[in-house]
């Protein structure tokens, strides 16, 4: 599998971990228009350690796969689950640019077949390299924080909804060997 390695400038500052600690793949949607903007957000420093928020892998609409953080590093991609997980970010507009406006909580962009094909290949590749990998979930299942909507603070919305209702869970789960822990979990044979 071709994975283009493009380490984030702060990758060396992220905590180390053994591959055997990794049990979970978390699927994200960037909720940004393109890979370039996702890179800008990924390089932004948010913590005193000199690090920011980023997945380990990014998959563009054309199926290109990029590694921004090596799996032996703990990336900040999902509150409370970073130590044991790998984050895979899919380039998709999601709710961009109205993430927290109550009128724009339904994503419109379909995930391309090429992107999903690369995702399936990446998950299967990671599963062969990391035998401890057992589970998969969407970001929306692990971060269910409710926040006030920007257009109406009395209305509460989900802070994270990715990968969202247009993500093809059935297609992905029928082609990988991980157990879905999220709200879209079914008995995949």
N, C-alpha and C positions, 0 to 999 in steps of 0.2 A: 504494500500500500504506500502511495506517495503522500508524505506529510511534510509540508514546508515548515521548517523550524525558524521561528522569528521571535526569540526570547524578548520579553518585556525588559526595559532597562533596569527594573528593580527585582528581577527574578532571583538573583543571588541573595536578596534580603529576606525572602520568604522562608518560613520554617521548613526543615527537612522532615521526611518521614520514610518509613520502609514501604515498599510496594505491598507487602502483606497486610498493611493497615487499610488498604483501599477495598471497600466492599460495595460501593454505590456509585452509579453514574447518575448525574443530575442533568436533565435536558432543560436548556434555557432558550429563550428567544431574545435577541439583542434589543428589540424594540427600537431599532435605529435604521436609517435608510440604507446604509452601506457598510462595508468592511472598514473603510477608511475612518469613518466616524466612530465605529466600534473600537478601533485601535486608539484613537484619541482618548476615548473614555477609559479604556484599559490602562493607558499610560498615566492617567491623572492620579496624583498622590492624595490619599484620604487618611492615612494613618501616621502616627508619630514614628513608626518603624521605617517610613519612607516607601511604603507599598500602597497599592490601590486595590480596586475590585476588578476581577477578571476571571474568565474561565480558563481551563487548561488548553482547550481546543476550540477553534472557530471553523465553521463550515459556511462558505459563501454560496450564493444562489447557483453559481455555475458548477458546484460540487467540489471546488478547491478546499483542501483541508490544511489548516494552519495550527501549529503548536506554539502557543505563546508562553506557556508555563509547563515545564517537564512534570510528569506524574509524581516524581519523588519530592516535589515541593507542594506545600499546602497553599492553594490559591484561595482568595476571598471571593466566593461566588454564591454561597447560600448560608444564611445565618444559622449557626448551630450544627452544621453538618460538614464543614470544610475538612476537618481532620481525616475523615474516612471516605471522602468522595472525590470524584473527578467531574469537573464541570465542562459540558459541551454546549457552546453557544452557537445558535443557528441564526444566520443573518436573515432578519425578517422585520418589517416595520412595526408589527404589533399595533400598539396604540399611539405610536409616534405621530405628532409631537405633543399630543394631549393626554399623556400617560394617566394623569389623575383627575381629569375632567369627567364628571359623571355621565356626560352625554357621549363619550367616546370609549366605552369599555368593551366594545366588540371588535376585535381585530378583523381586518378585511383581506389581508394578503395570504394566499394559499402557499404552502411550502412546495417548492418545485420537486418534481420526481428525481431530478439529478441530485439535489441537496439531500433528499431522504435516502437515496441510494448510497451516497457517500457516508451518511450517518450510520447506516446499517453496517457498511464495511468497517468503519472506524470502531464501532462497538464490538464487532466480532474480532477485530484485530487486537483491541485492548483486552478482551476476554482471554485470548490465547497468551498474551504477555503478562497478564495479572490474574493468576488462578484464583485469588481471593475475591475477585469481583463477582458478586452474586445478584445485586439488585439494581433497579432503575426506578426513577421517579421524576416527575416534572417539578420545576421550581415552585409552581403554584401549590403543590401538595406539601412542601416542606416549609414554606413561608406563607402563612395565612393571615398575616397582620392586616388589620383593617385600619384605614386612615381617613381623615376628612377629605372630601372631594374639593378640588381647587375652585370650582365654580359655585359650590354650595357646601360650606363647612358642616351643615347639619346632615348632609348625606355622607354615609361612610361607604368606602369602596375598598376592594382588595389592592394592596400595595403591589403585589406580584401576581400576574395571571399567566405567566409563560410556562410552557410553550403555547398554551391557549387552546381554544376549542377547535381550531382548524388543523391541529397537529394530528397526523394519521397514526394513532397508537396501534390500531389493529395491524396495519401494514408492517410497522417496525417490530412489534412483539412476535409476529409470526415468523420473523427472520433472524431473531437473536435468541440466546439461551439465558437471559436474565429474568428474574422475577420482578414484576411491576408491583411496587409498594404503594403506588398512588391511587387517586380517585378513579383512574381509568383502568384499574387492575381487573383482569378477567382470567379465566382458566384457559390459557393458550396452550393448545396441544401441538 
